[in-house]
Amino acid sequence: MLTALAPLRRSALRLTRSGRRRLALELGASYSATREPGLKNIERSGTVDSDGIPVHWYEYGPENAEITVLFLHGFTIPAESYYRQVEHLRATSPGVRLLLLDIRGHGQTGPVHPDLCTIDGATDDALAVLTARNVTGKLIIVGHSLGGLMAMNLVRRCPDELRACIAGLVVVGTSIEAFADQGLPQLLASPVADQVYNAVESAPDEVTKFREQAAGILAPALAVAIFHRPTDYELVQFHAAMIHETPLETFVGYFDDLQVHDELAAGPHLEGIPGYVIVGDKDHVTPLSQAEKIIEVWPDAWLQIAREAGHMIPLEAPDILNAAIDRLILRVG
């Protein structure tokens, strides 16, 4: 199935436009590949009810740690997309608690109705997990893409006692303005989203079949478009598999909300929180202009540009994100 690319499986890929098309076709035929890499040796896990949705969470490190790092993942990729940050921090900061969750519509939490797939709803999932896990010490929040919007939403909407715990924030590949005129959702939201939504609503018995057909096209195309640095083929394949496993209801629901949701009102609530805004200079989903806009409303943050990197910095350029988290842990500790 992957004969043509077999010699490249363990090497870093730098793809031309034609190479991206070829790789997308190969990934489309291999989306069911093994689910490696990912989170390993999870120390604690469970579910918490969030407005009737059983949200899955995962945890490493001491439960009574002084510092907790909360990871909020991106759109169409679950918590395991942070596995490179988890491995790094388990080795370098074993006394820090690491807390991850699969927000509604993703990973082990599973599908929900498209109307429930909103940034506010996903943030409610994170707040429910923080409460259930009794996080009362210093909190560092890391949000990638959709997770970055959630991080700002959480700071804006959380109770005062939790706000007092937030000691640092890292947002990666994140937009602060509505995506109506830029980025990935505009590329696919119409007419694809309308067709998928109609299928989900009018023919639920056919959704499984339709999901396989649509995801088999969307997953490899999105995965290949995201990476720009030389990247191990296994990581590109892993990313495509995560997208493929995302329910179509999730695509539809979050597409709709991302068109109109912005977090410009989070600015005053971010005041006094140190942190980083990280963006790849080749990120065509949430471009540099959005990172600069975040800095405008959050002047306490440092802007860091990842050269020759695209949107999937947690996988594509993990050292940059890992170093930012390390610096915040040192500052907080």
Secondary structure, 3 states (H helix, E strand, C coil): CCHHHHHHCCCEECCCHHHHHHHHHHHHCCCCCCCCCCCCCCCEEEEEEECCEEEEEEEECCCCCCEEEEEECCCCCCHHHHHHHHHHHHHHCCCCEEEEEECCCCHHHCCCCHHHCCHHHHHHHHHHHHHHCCCCCEEEEEEECHHHHHHHHHHHHCCHHHHCCEEEEEEECCCCCCCCCCCHHHHHHHHHHHHHHHHHHHCHHHHHHHHHHHHHHHHHHHHHHHCCCCEEHHHHHHHHHHHHCCCHHHHHHHHHHHHHCCCHHHHHHHCCCCEEEEEECCCCCCCHHHHHHHHHHCCCEEEEEECCCCCCHHHHCHHHHHHHHHHHHHHHC
